[in-house]
Amino acid sequence: MVVPPAVRPDRVTKFLKPYVLRMHFTNKFVNAQVIHTPTATVASAASSQEKALRLSMEKAKESTRDVAAAAKIGKILAERLQMQNIPAVSVFLKRDQKYHGKVKAAFNIAILF
């Protein structure tokens, strides 16, 4: 007699939104990527290292690493996601990241669009 394997529920990642926002901060720049988790590909990305954004921020004497820069990155990322018809994004936090400051600024702007 063969006993069939136990039925297991789908993995938790299937219940989450397939697009995940990942943020990386350096001492000089803010980087954000939206990754499509089932295929492990980058759907869209934005960074304060991009030439056009960096030059405009330098002219206005703004920092490329603070909360305001993260909000600008979130706005740019939201516009790019809107062009690709990506409706919703969840956020992935590393152990040392908390949902406040730069992460909150970028994610809230990306959600509003």
Biopython code that builds the backbone (N, CA, C, O; Angstrom):
import numpy as np
from Bio.PDB.StructureBuilder import StructureBuilder

atoms = [
    (1, "MET", "N", (0.838, -1.165, 0.000)),
    (1, "MET", "CA", (0.000, 0.000, 0.000)),
    (1, "MET", "C", (0.890, 1.238, 0.000)),
    (1, "MET", "O", (1.851, 1.330, 0.764)),
    (2, "VAL", "N", (0.553, 2.188, -0.870)),
    (2, "VAL", "CA", (1.319, 3.419, -0.990)),
    (2, "VAL", "C", (0.566, 4.537, -0.284)),
    (2, "VAL", "O", (-0.613, 4.779, -0.544)),
    (3, "VAL", "N", (1.262, 5.201, 0.601)),
    (3, "VAL", "CA", (0.658, 6.316, 1.327)),
    (3, "VAL", "C", (1.020, 7.603, 0.594)),
    (3, "VAL", "O", (2.205, 7.885, 0.411)),
    (4, "PRO", "N", (0.028, 8.396, 0.169)),
    (4, "PRO", "CA", (0.352, 9.647, -0.531)),
    (4, "PRO", "C", (0.971, 10.642, 0.446)),
    (4, "PRO", "O", (0.687, 10.608, 1.643)),
    (5, "PRO", "N", (1.820, 11.529, -0.074)),
    (5, "PRO", "CA", (2.428, 12.525, 0.812)),
    (5, "PRO", "C", (1.374, 13.484, 1.363)),
    (5, "PRO", "O", (0.329, 13.708, 0.753)),
    (6, "ALA", "N", (1.671, 14.024, 2.498)),
    (6, "ALA", "CA", (0.749, 14.966, 3.126)),
    (6, "ALA", "C", (0.609, 16.213, 2.264)),
    (6, "ALA", "O", (1.571, 16.672, 1.648)),
    (7, "VAL", "N", (-0.580, 16.742, 2.233)),
    (7, "VAL", "CA", (-0.826, 17.961, 1.457)),
    (7, "VAL", "C", (-0.302, 19.141, 2.262)),
    (7, "VAL", "O", (-0.725, 19.373, 3.394)),
    (8, "ARG", "N", (0.611, 19.871, 1.673)),
    (8, "ARG", "CA", (1.190, 21.030, 2.356)),
    (8, "ARG", "C", (0.604, 22.308, 1.763)),
    (8, "ARG", "O", (0.334, 22.371, 0.563)),
    (9, "PRO", "N", (0.408, 23.314, 2.591)),
    (9, "PRO", "CA", (-0.094, 24.589, 2.052)),
    (9, "PRO", "C", (0.971, 25.248, 1.183)),
    (9, "PRO", "O", (2.168, 25.011, 1.351)),
    (10, "ASP", "N", (0.512, 26.076, 0.255)),
    (10, "ASP", "CA", (1.450, 26.803, -0.597)),
    (10, "ASP", "C", (2.381, 27.639, 0.264)),
    (10, "ASP", "O", (2.042, 28.036, 1.379)),
    (11, "ARG", "N", (3.527, 27.888, -0.265)),
    (11, "ARG", "CA", (4.508, 28.683, 0.475)),
    (11, "ARG", "C", (3.960, 30.077, 0.747)),
    (11, "ARG", "O", (3.093, 30.565, 0.022)),
    (12, "VAL", "N", (4.454, 30.694, 1.762)),
    (12, "VAL", "CA", (3.977, 32.011, 2.166)),
    (12, "VAL", "C", (4.204, 33.031, 1.057)),
    (12, "VAL", "O", (3.413, 33.962, 0.903)),
    (13, "THR", "N", (5.261, 32.870, 0.291)),
    (13, "THR", "CA", (5.558, 33.852, -0.749)),
    (13, "THR", "C", (4.491, 33.903, -1.829)),
    (13, "THR", "O", (4.366, 34.917, -2.516)),
    (14, "LYS", "N", (3.719, 32.837, -1.998)),
    (14, "LYS", "CA", (2.663, 32.865, -3.002)),
    (14, "LYS", "C", (1.508, 33.755, -2.580)),
    (14, "LYS", "O", (0.742, 34.222, -3.422)),
    (15, "PHE", "N", (1.377, 33.992, -1.285)),
    (15, "PHE", "CA", (0.304, 34.835, -0.796)),
    (15, "PHE", "C", (0.709, 36.308, -0.750)),
    (15, "PHE", "O", (-0.146, 37.184, -0.623)),
    (16, "LEU", "N", (1.992, 36.576, -0.851)),
    (16, "LEU", "CA", (2.466, 37.952, -0.855)),
    (16, "LEU", "C", (2.364, 38.527, -2.256)),
    (16, "LEU", "O", (2.141, 37.799, -3.224)),
    (17, "LYS", "N", (2.523, 39.801, -2.352)),
    (17, "LYS", "CA", (2.538, 40.435, -3.659)),
    (17, "LYS", "C", (3.809, 39.995, -4.383)),
    (17, "LYS", "O", (4.861, 39.891, -3.753)),
    (18, "PRO", "N", (3.740, 39.736, -5.678)),
    (18, "PRO", "CA", (4.918, 39.198, -6.362)),
    (18, "PRO", "C", (6.048, 40.212, -6.547)),
    (18, "PRO", "O", (7.184, 39.823, -6.819)),
    (19, "TYR", "N", (5.753, 41.493, -6.406)),
    (19, "TYR", "CA", (6.782, 42.509, -6.572)),
    (19, "TYR", "C", (7.220, 43.023, -5.205)),
    (19, "TYR", "O", (6.388, 43.415, -4.387)),
    (20, "VAL", "N", (8.521, 43.018, -4.963)),
    (20, "VAL", "CA", (9.066, 43.375, -3.658)),
    (20, "VAL", "C", (10.037, 44.542, -3.823)),
    (20, "VAL", "O", (10.896, 44.533, -4.704)),
    (21, "LEU", "N", (9.884, 45.543, -2.964)),
    (21, "LEU", "CA", (10.786, 46.690, -2.947)),
    (21, "LEU", "C", (11.956, 46.375, -2.028)),
    (21, "LEU", "O", (11.765, 46.044, -0.858)),
    (22, "ARG", "N", (13.166, 46.478, -2.560)),
    (22, "ARG", "CA", (14.381, 46.302, -1.762)),
    (22, "ARG", "C", (15.175, 47.598, -1.841)),
    (22, "ARG", "O", (15.353, 48.169, -2.917)),
    (23, "MET", "N", (15.638, 48.044, -0.707)),
    (23, "MET", "CA", (16.387, 49.297, -0.660)),
    (23, "MET", "C", (17.780, 49.046, -0.118)),
    (23, "MET", "O", (17.991, 48.196, 0.747)),
    (24, "HIS", "N", (18.716, 49.799, -0.643)),
    (24, "HIS", "CA", (20.104, 49.720, -0.191)),
    (24, "HIS", "C", (20.602, 51.137, 0.036)),
    (24, "HIS", "O", (20.411, 52.013, -0.808)),
    (25, "PHE", "N", (21.233, 51.356, 1.166)),
    (25, "PHE", "CA", (21.739, 52.677, 1.514)),
    (25, "PHE", "C", (23.245, 52.619, 1.676)),
    (25, "PHE", "O", (23.781, 51.711, 2.310)),
    (26, "THR", "N", (23.918, 53.595, 1.098)),
    (26, "THR", "CA", (25.338, 53.767, 1.341)),
    (26, "THR", "C", (25.518, 55.105, 2.036)),
    (26, "THR", "O", (24.544, 55.807, 2.311)),
    (27, "ASN", "N", (26.752, 55.451, 2.318)),
    (27, "ASN", "CA", (27.004, 56.737, 2.959)),
    (27, "ASN", "C", (26.756, 57.911, 2.020)),
    (27, "ASN", "O", (26.629, 59.048, 2.474)),
    (28, "LYS", "N", (26.687, 57.650, 0.720)),
    (28, "LYS", "CA", (26.492, 58.731, -0.248)),
    (28, "LYS", "C", (25.185, 58.647, -1.029)),
    (28, "LYS", "O", (24.671, 59.676, -1.468)),
    (29, "PHE", "N", (24.637, 57.448, -1.215)),
    (29, "PHE", "CA", (23.519, 57.292, -2.138)),
    (29, "PHE", "C", (22.412, 56.405, -1.573)),
    (29, "PHE", "O", (22.601, 55.674, -0.601)),
    (30, "VAL", "N", (21.249, 56.501, -2.219)),
    (30, "VAL", "CA", (20.090, 55.662, -1.914)),
    (30, "VAL", "C", (19.742, 54.900, -3.188)),
    (30, "VAL", "O", (19.609, 55.498, -4.256)),
    (31, "ASN", "N", (19.597, 53.584, -3.075)),
    (31, "ASN", "CA", (19.242, 52.752, -4.218)),
    (31, "ASN", "C", (17.980, 51.968, -3.888)),
    (31, "ASN", "O", (17.805, 51.512, -2.758)),
    (32, "ALA", "N", (17.103, 51.813, -4.874)),
    (32, "ALA", "CA", (15.874, 51.037, -4.680)),
    (32, "ALA", "C", (15.615, 50.192, -5.918)),
    (32, "ALA", "O", (15.792, 50.645, -7.049)),
    (33, "GLN", "N", (15.196, 48.963, -5.681)),
    (33, "GLN", "CA", (14.860, 48.048, -6.769)),
    (33, "GLN", "C", (13.526, 47.396, -6.460)),
    (33, "GLN", "O", (13.211, 47.123, -5.302)),
    (34, "VAL", "N", (12.751, 47.150, -7.491)),
    (34, "VAL", "CA", (11.542, 46.351, -7.360)),
    (34, "VAL", "C", (11.818, 45.052, -8.096)),
    (34, "VAL", "O", (12.099, 45.042, -9.294)),
    (35, "ILE", "N", (11.732, 43.952, -7.349)),
    (35, "ILE", "CA", (12.096, 42.645, -7.883)),
    (35, "ILE", "C", (10.846, 41.787, -8.017)),
    (35, "ILE", "O", (10.013, 41.735, -7.112)),
    (36, "HIS", "N", (10.729, 41.116, -9.156)),
    (36, "HIS", "CA", (9.645, 40.166, -9.370)),
    (36, "HIS", "C", (10.124, 38.837, -8.797)),
    (36, "HIS", "O", (10.977, 38.177, -9.390)),
    (37, "THR", "N", (9.580, 38.441, -7.648)),
    (37, "THR", "CA", (10.123, 37.297, -6.919)),
    (37, "THR", "C", (9.976, 35.944, -7.624)),
    (37, "THR", "O", (10.897, 35.133, -7.526)),
    (38, "PRO", "N", (8.883, 35.653, -8.322)),
    (38, "PRO", "CA", (8.825, 34.334, -8.971)),
    (38, "PRO", "C", (9.914, 34.115, -10.023)),
    (38, "PRO", "O", (10.409, 33.000, -10.182)),
    (39, "THR", "N", (10.281, 35.166, -10.731)),
    (39, "THR", "CA", (11.307, 35.016, -11.761)),
    (39, "THR", "C", (12.668, 35.553, -11.332)),
    (39, "THR", "O", (13.656, 35.383, -12.045)),
    (40, "ALA", "N", (12.723, 36.196, -10.176)),
    (40, "ALA", "CA", (13.967, 36.764, -9.636)),
    (40, "ALA", "C", (14.610, 37.747, -10.609)),
    (40, "ALA", "O", (15.825, 37.736, -10.807)),
    (41, "THR", "N", (13.782, 38.597, -11.214)),
    (41, "THR", "CA", (14.290, 39.619, -12.121)),
    (41, "THR", "C", (13.939, 40.999, -11.578)),
    (41, "THR", "O", (12.973, 41.168, -10.833)),
    (42, "VAL", "N", (14.737, 41.968, -11.966)),
    (42, "VAL", "CA", (14.490, 43.345, -11.540)),
    (42, "VAL", "C", (13.458, 43.954, -12.476)),
    (42, "VAL", "O", (13.690, 44.071, -13.679)),
    (43, "ALA", "N", (12.325, 44.340, -11.921)),
    (43, "ALA", "CA", (11.262, 44.945, -12.714)),
    (43, "ALA", "C", (11.558, 46.415, -12.976)),
    (43, "ALA", "O", (11.326, 46.914, -14.077)),
    (44, "SER", "N", (12.070, 47.106, -11.966)),
    (44, "SER", "CA", (12.377, 48.517, -12.096)),
    (44, "SER", "C", (13.364, 48.898, -11.003)),
    (44, "SER", "O", (13.429, 48.258, -9.953)),
    (45, "ALA", "N", (14.132, 49.949, -11.268)),
    (45, "ALA", "CA", (15.116, 50.403, -10.286)),
    (45, "ALA", "C", (15.265, 51.915, -10.383)),
    (45, "ALA", "O", (15.018, 52.515, -11.429)),
    (46, "ALA", "N", (15.673, 52.510, -9.279)),
    (46, "ALA", "CA", (15.965, 53.941, -9.241)),
    (46, "ALA", "C", (17.070, 54.160, -8.217)),
    (46, "ALA", "O", (17.185, 53.428, -7.234)),
    (47, "SER", "N", (17.871, 55.175, -8.467)),
    (47, "SER", "CA", (18.991, 55.433, -7.581)),
    (47, "SER", "C", (19.317, 56.915, -7.594)),
    (47, "SER", "O", (19.072, 57.610, -8.580)),
    (48, "SER", "N", (19.871, 57.387, -6.490)),
    (48, "SER", "CA", (20.321, 58.773, -6.471)),
    (48, "SER", "C", (21.672, 58.904, -7.169)),
    (48, "SER", "O", (22.227, 60.001, -7.231)),
    (49, "GLN", "N", (22.206, 57.810, -7.692)),
    (49, "GLN", "CA", (23.429, 57.837, -8.474)),
    (49, "GLN", "C", (23.161, 58.144, -9.943)),
    (49, "GLN", "O", (24.095, 58.431, -10.691)),
    (50, "GLU", "N", (21.906, 58.088, -10.366)),
    (50, "GLU", "CA", (21.581, 58.367, -11.759)),
    (50, "GLU", "C", (22.006, 59.784, -12.099)),
    (50, "GLU", "O", (21.804, 60.715, -11.319)),
    (51, "LYS", "N", (22.589, 59.930, -13.258)),
    (51, "LYS", "CA", (23.235, 61.186, -13.613)),
    (51, "LYS", "C", (22.286, 62.382, -13.573)),
    (51, "LYS", "O", (22.629, 63.416, -13.000)),
    (52, "ALA", "N", (21.119, 62.263, -14.161)),
    (52, "ALA", "CA", (20.184, 63.390, -14.220)),
    (52, "ALA", "C", (19.728, 63.799, -12.820)),
    (52, "ALA", "O", (19.693, 64.987, -12.496)),
    (53, "LEU", "N", (19.384, 62.828, -12.003)),
    (53, "LEU", "CA", (18.923, 63.129, -10.652)),
    (53, "LEU", "C", (20.051, 63.694, -9.798)),
    (53, "LEU", "O", (19.856, 64.659, -9.060)),
    (54, "ARG", "N", (21.228, 63.089, -9.901)),
    (54, "ARG", "CA", (22.361, 63.551, -9.100)),
    (54, "ARG", "C", (22.736, 64.983, -9.444)),
    (54, "ARG", "O", (22.994, 65.785, -8.547)),
    (55, "LEU", "N", (22.769, 65.315, -10.726)),
    (55, "LEU", "CA", (23.118, 66.675, -11.135)),
    (55, "LEU", "C", (22.072, 67.685, -10.670)),
    (55, "LEU", "O", (22.422, 68.782, -10.235)),
    (56, "SER", "N", (20.790, 67.323, -10.759)),
    (56, "SER", "CA", (19.753, 68.261, -10.318)),
    (56, "SER", "C", (19.801, 68.462, -8.805)),
    (56, "SER", "O", (19.530, 69.558, -8.316)),
    (57, "MET", "N", (20.141, 67.424, -8.072)),
    (57, "MET", "CA", (20.233, 67.549, -6.619)),
    (57, "MET", "C", (21.471, 68.351, -6.214)),
    (57, "MET", "O", (21.438, 69.088, -5.229)),
    (58, "GLU", "N", (22.545, 68.211, -6.962)),
    (58, "GLU", "CA", (23.755, 68.981, -6.656)),
    (58, "GLU", "C", (23.547, 70.463, -6.936)),
    (58, "GLU", "O", (24.038, 71.312, -6.193)),
    (59, "LYS", "N", (22.816, 70.777, -8.011)),
    (59, "LYS", "CA", (22.532, 72.178, -8.320)),
    (59, "LYS", "C", (21.681, 72.824, -7.243)),
    (59, "LYS", "O", (21.870, 73.997, -6.920)),
    (60, "ALA", "N", (20.743, 72.065, -6.682)),
    (60, "ALA", "CA", (19.863, 72.595, -5.645)),
    (60, "ALA", "C", (20.484, 72.476, -4.248)),
    (60, "ALA", "O", (19.840, 72.800, -3.250)),
    (61, "LYS", "N", (21.725, 72.015, -4.184)),
    (61, "LYS", "CA", (22.442, 71.866, -2.905)),
    (61, "LYS", "C", (21.720, 70.900, -1.961)),
    (61, "LYS", "O", (21.680, 71.117, -0.750)),
    (62, "GLU", "N", (21.148, 69.827, -2.533)),
    (62, "GLU", "CA", (20.463, 68.828, -1.732)),
    (62, "GLU", "C", (21.357, 67.610, -1.555)),
    (62, "GLU", "O", (22.242, 67.349, -2.371)),
    (63, "SER", "N", (21.117, 66.876, -0.492)),
    (63, "SER", "CA", (21.873, 65.662, -0.216)),
    (63, "SER", "C", (21.334, 64.511, -1.059)),
    (63, "SER", "O", (20.145, 64.470, -1.377)),
    (64, "THR", "N", (22.206, 63.585, -1.416)),
    (64, "THR", "CA", (21.793, 62.412, -2.186)),
    (64, "THR", "C", (21.591, 61.197, -1.296)),
    (64, "THR", "O", (21.485, 60.076, -1.793)),
    (65, "ARG", "N", (21.537, 61.410, 0.029)),
    (65, "ARG", "CA", (21.434, 60.260, 0.930)),
    (65, "ARG", "C", (20.427, 60.415, 2.062)),
    (65, "ARG", "O", (20.330, 59.526, 2.908)),
    (66, "ASP", "N", (19.681, 61.501, 2.109)),
    (66, "ASP", "CA", (18.771, 61.714, 3.238)),
    (66, "ASP", "C", (17.347, 61.257, 2.905)),
    (66, "ASP", "O", (17.112, 60.633, 1.871)),
    (67, "VAL", "N", (16.416, 61.573, 3.782)),
    (67, "VAL", "CA", (15.029, 61.149, 3.624)),
    (67, "VAL", "C", (14.386, 61.804, 2.399)),
    (67, "VAL", "O", (13.588, 61.174, 1.706)),
    (68, "ALA", "N", (14.729, 63.054, 2.134)),
    (68, "ALA", "CA", (14.175, 63.741, 0.957)),
    (68, "ALA", "C", (14.633, 63.064, -0.332)),
    (68, "ALA", "O", (13.863, 62.950, -1.285)),
    (69, "ALA", "N", (15.882, 62.618, -0.359)),
    (69, "ALA", "CA", (16.381, 61.896, -1.535)),
    (69, "ALA", "C", (15.650, 60.568, -1.692)),
    (69, "ALA", "O", (15.338, 60.164, -2.812)),
    (70, "ALA", "N", (15.375, 59.886, -0.583)),
    (70, "ALA", "CA", (14.632, 58.624, -0.641)),
    (70, "ALA", "C", (13.215, 58.852, -1.151)),
    (70, "ALA", "O", (12.679, 58.020, -1.882)),
    (71, "ALA", "N", (12.606, 59.967, -0.776)),
    (71, "ALA", "CA", (11.268, 60.283, -1.266)),
    (71, "ALA", "C", (11.293, 60.542, -2.774)),
    (71, "ALA", "O", (10.386, 60.116, -3.490)),
    (72, "LYS", "N", (12.322, 61.235, -3.256)),
    (72, "LYS", "CA", (12.440, 61.464, -4.704)),
    (72, "LYS", "C", (12.640, 60.148, -5.446)),
    (72, "LYS", "O", (12.072, 59.944, -6.519)),
    (73, "ILE", "N", (13.440, 59.263, -4.880)),
    (73, "ILE", "CA", (13.662, 57.954, -5.484)),
    (73, "ILE", "C", (12.342, 57.185, -5.529)),
    (73, "ILE", "O", (12.035, 56.533, -6.526)),
    (74, "GLY", "N", (11.565, 57.261, -4.451)),
    (74, "GLY", "CA", (10.261, 56.599, -4.418)),
    (74, "GLY", "C", (9.318, 57.137, -5.485)),
    (74, "GLY", "O", (8.572, 56.375, -6.100)),
    (75, "LYS", "N", (9.349, 58.440, -5.703)),
    (75, "LYS", "CA", (8.488, 59.044, -6.726)),
    (75, "LYS", "C", (8.899, 58.586, -8.126)),
    (75, "LYS", "O", (8.049, 58.227, -8.941)),
    (76, "ILE", "N", (10.188, 58.602, -8.397)),
    (76, "ILE", "CA", (10.685, 58.148, -9.704)),
    (76, "ILE", "C", (10.344, 56.681, -9.917)),
    (76, "ILE", "O", (9.906, 56.286, -10.997)),
    (77, "LEU", "N", (10.550, 55.877, -8.877)),
    (77, "LEU", "CA", (10.263, 54.450, -8.966)),
    (77, "LEU", "C", (8.773, 54.208, -9.198)),
    (77, "LEU", "O", (8.400, 53.327, -9.973)),
    (78, "ALA", "N", (7.929, 54.979, -8.534)),
    (78, "ALA", "CA", (6.480, 54.833, -8.710)),
    (78, "ALA", "C", (6.063, 55.159, -10.137)),
    (78, "ALA", "O", (5.219, 54.471, -10.711)),
    (79, "GLU", "N", (6.647, 56.196, -10.707)),
    (79, "GLU", "CA", (6.321, 56.546, -12.097)),
    (79, "GLU", "C", (6.760, 55.436, -13.050)),
    (79, "GLU", "O", (6.043, 55.110, -13.996)),
    (80, "ARG", "N", (7.927, 54.861, -12.806)),
    (80, "ARG", "CA", (8.412, 53.774, -13.666)),
    (80, "ARG", "C", (7.544, 52.527, -13.521)),
    (80, "ARG", "O", (7.299, 51.823, -14.501)),
    (81, "LEU", "N", (7.082, 52.254, -12.312)),
    (81, "LEU", "CA", (6.211, 51.105, -12.098)),
    (81, "LEU", "C", (4.849, 51.318, -12.744)),
    (81, "LEU", "O", (4.238, 50.382, -13.259)),
    (82, "GLN", "N", (4.389, 52.547, -12.710)),
    (82, "GLN", "CA", (3.103, 52.871, -13.326)),
    (82, "GLN", "C", (3.166, 52.661, -14.840)),
    (82, "GLN", "O", (2.201, 52.191, -15.444)),
    (83, "MET", "N", (4.283, 53.003, -15.443)),
    (83, "MET", "CA", (4.441, 52.799, -16.885)),
    (83, "MET", "C", (4.453, 51.315, -17.241)),
    (83, "MET", "O", (4.058, 50.936, -18.344)),
    (84, "GLN", "N", (4.906, 50.477, -16.312)),
    (84, "GLN", "CA", (4.956, 49.032, -16.561)),
    (84, "GLN", "C", (3.707, 48.308, -16.076)),
    (84, "GLN", "O", (3.646, 47.080, -16.122)),
    (85, "ASN", "N", (2.709, 49.060, -15.613)),
    (85, "ASN", "CA", (1.441, 48.505, -15.119)),
    (85, "ASN", "C", (1.642, 47.527, -13.962)),
    (85, "ASN", "O", (1.024, 46.462, -13.929)),
    (86, "ILE", "N", (2.496, 47.888, -13.029)),
    (86, "ILE", "CA", (2.688, 47.103, -11.815)),
    (86, "ILE", "C", (1.862, 47.766, -10.720)),
    (86, "ILE", "O", (2.184, 48.874, -10.291)),
    (87, "PRO", "N", (0.801, 47.104, -10.263)),
    (87, "PRO", "CA", (-0.141, 47.771, -9.371)),
    (87, "PRO", "C", (0.287, 47.860, -7.913)),
    (87, "PRO", "O", (0.008, 48.863, -7.255)),
    (88, "ALA", "N", (0.960, 46.833, -7.390)),
    (88, "ALA", "CA", (1.230, 46.804, -5.957)),
    (88, "ALA", "C", (2.625, 46.264, -5.680)),
    (88, "ALA", "O", (3.169, 45.454, -6.430)),
    (89, "VAL", "N", (3.177, 46.738, -4.586)),
    (89, "VAL", "CA", (4.539, 46.361, -4.194)),
    (89, "VAL", "C", (4.539, 46.110, -2.691)),
    (89, "VAL", "O", (3.916, 46.853, -1.932)),
    (90, "SER", "N", (5.231, 45.077, -2.269)),
    (90, "SER", "CA", (5.462, 44.879, -0.839)),
    (90, "SER", "C", (6.909, 45.262, -0.551)),
    (90, "SER", "O", (7.710, 45.416, -1.473)),
    (91, "VAL", "N", (7.238, 45.415, 0.719)),
    (91, "VAL", "CA", (8.571, 45.870, 1.081)),
    (91, "VAL", "C", (9.326, 44.732, 1.759)),
    (91, "VAL", "O", (8.760, 43.992, 2.565)),
    (92, "PHE", "N", (10.599, 44.599, 1.429)),
    (92, "PHE", "CA", (11.468, 43.611, 2.061)),
    (92, "PHE", "C", (12.476, 44.352, 2.914)),
    (92, "PHE", "O", (13.220, 45.197, 2.415)),
    (93, "LEU", "N", (12.501, 44.037, 4.195)),
    (93, "LEU", "CA", (13.417, 44.696, 5.118)),
    (93, "LEU", "C", (14.484, 43.714, 5.569)),
    (93, "LEU", "O", (14.192, 42.564, 5.897)),
    (94, "LYS", "N", (15.709, 44.180, 5.582)),
    (94, "LYS", "CA", (16.786, 43.370, 6.137)),
    (94, "LYS", "C", (16.677, 43.406, 7.650)),
    (94, "LYS", "O", (15.853, 44.139, 8.197)),
    (95, "ARG", "N", (17.493, 42.630, 8.321)),
    (95, "ARG", "CA", (17.424, 42.568, 9.785)),
    (95, "ARG", "C", (17.641, 43.917, 10.444)),
    (95, "ARG", "O", (16.957, 44.258, 11.409)),
    (96, "ASP", "N", (18.585, 44.681, 9.931)),
    (96, "ASP", "CA", (18.928, 45.945, 10.576)),
    (96, "ASP", "C", (18.062, 47.107, 10.108)),
    (96, "ASP", "O", (18.198, 48.212, 10.633)),
    (97, "GLN", "N", (17.176, 46.893, 9.140)),
    (97, "GLN", "CA", (16.315, 47.964, 8.659)),
    (97, "GLN", "C", (14.992, 47.954, 9.407)),
    (97, "GLN", "O", (14.454, 46.901, 9.747)),
    (98, "LYS", "N", (14.489, 49.139, 9.652)),
    (98, "LYS", "CA", (13.179, 49.287, 10.269)),
    (98, "LYS", "C", (12.315, 50.132, 9.341)),
    (98, "LYS", "O", (12.826, 50.882, 8.510)),
    (99, "TYR", "N", (11.014, 50.003, 9.492)),
    (99, "TYR", "CA", (10.094, 50.742, 8.624)),
    (99, "TYR", "C", (9.931, 52.162, 9.160)),
    (99, "TYR", "O", (8.901, 52.502, 9.743)),
    (100, "HIS", "N", (10.937, 52.970, 8.962)),
    (100, "HIS", "CA", (10.872, 54.391, 9.301)),
    (100, "HIS", "C", (11.947, 55.110, 8.501)),
    (100, "HIS", "O", (12.802, 54.471, 7.888)),
    (101, "GLY", "N", (11.906, 56.406, 8.505)),
    (101, "GLY", "CA", (12.924, 57.202, 7.830)),
    (101, "GLY", "C", (12.913, 57.032, 6.329)),
    (101, "GLY", "O", (11.889, 57.251, 5.682)),
    (102, "LYS", "N", (14.050, 56.642, 5.765)),
    (102, "LYS", "CA", (14.204, 56.533, 4.313)),
    (102, "LYS", "C", (13.309, 55.458, 3.715)),
    (102, "LYS", "O", (12.713, 55.663, 2.658)),
    (103, "VAL", "N", (13.214, 54.319, 4.381)),
    (103, "VAL", "CA", (12.390, 53.227, 3.863)),
    (103, "VAL", "C", (10.928, 53.655, 3.815)),
    (103, "VAL", "O", (10.244, 53.418, 2.819)),
    (104, "LYS", "N", (10.454, 54.271, 4.866)),
    (104, "LYS", "CA", (9.063, 54.715, 4.923)),
    (104, "LYS", "C", (8.787, 55.785, 3.879)),
    (104, "LYS", "O", (7.737, 55.766, 3.236)),
    (105, "ALA", "N", (9.717, 56.718, 3.701)),
    (105, "ALA", "CA", (9.530, 57.787, 2.709)),
    (105, "ALA", "C", (9.423, 57.221, 1.301)),
    (105, "ALA", "O", (8.521, 57.597, 0.553)),
    (106, "ALA", "N", (10.314, 56.338, 0.935)),
    (106, "ALA", "CA", (10.296, 55.768, -0.415)),
    (106, "ALA", "C", (9.071, 54.883, -0.623)),
    (106, "ALA", "O", (8.439, 54.942, -1.678)),
    (107, "PHE", "N", (8.734, 54.076, 0.356)),
    (107, "PHE", "CA", (7.615, 53.150, 0.202)),
    (107, "PHE", "C", (6.282, 53.878, 0.166)),
    (107, "PHE", "O", (5.411, 53.514, -0.625)),
    (108, "ASN", "N", (6.098, 54.897, 1.001)),
    (108, "ASN", "CA", (4.838, 55.633, 1.005)),
    (108, "ASN", "C", (4.617, 56.363, -0.309)),
    (108, "ASN", "O", (3.492, 56.406, -0.806)),
    (109, "ILE", "N", (5.661, 56.933, -0.876)),
    (109, "ILE", "CA", (5.520, 57.610, -2.172)),
    (109, "ILE", "C", (5.217, 56.591, -3.256)),
    (109, "ILE", "O", (4.388, 56.849, -4.128)),
    (110, "ALA", "N", (5.875, 55.434, -3.220)),
    (110, "ALA", "CA", (5.638, 54.416, -4.236)),
    (110, "ALA", "C", (4.209, 53.870, -4.142)),
    (110, "ALA", "O", (3.632, 53.482, -5.158)),
    (111, "ILE", "N", (3.636, 53.835, -2.945)),
    (111, "ILE", "CA", (2.276, 53.349, -2.767)),
    (111, "ILE", "C", (1.247, 54.361, -3.260)),
    (111, "ILE", "O", (0.202, 53.973, -3.780)),
    (112, "LEU", "N", (1.530, 55.653, -3.103)),
    (112, "LEU", "CA", (0.547, 56.676, -3.468)),
    (112, "LEU", "C", (0.235, 56.709, -4.954)),
    (112, "LEU", "O", (-0.862, 57.109, -5.344)),
    (113, "PHE", "N", (1.176, 56.298, -5.788)),
    (113, "PHE", "CA", (0.936, 56.370, -7.228)),
    (113, "PHE", "C", (0.208, 55.182, -7.702)),
    (113, "PHE", "O", (-0.082, 55.071, -8.894)),
]
sb = StructureBuilder()
sb.init_structure("model")
sb.init_model(0)
sb.init_chain("A")
sb.init_seg("    ")
for serial, (resi, resn, name, xyz) in enumerate(atoms, 1):
    if name == "N":
        sb.init_residue(resn, " ", resi, " ")
    sb.init_atom(name, np.array(xyz, "f"), 0.0, 1.0, " ", f" {name:<3s}", serial, name[0])
structure = sb.get_structure()
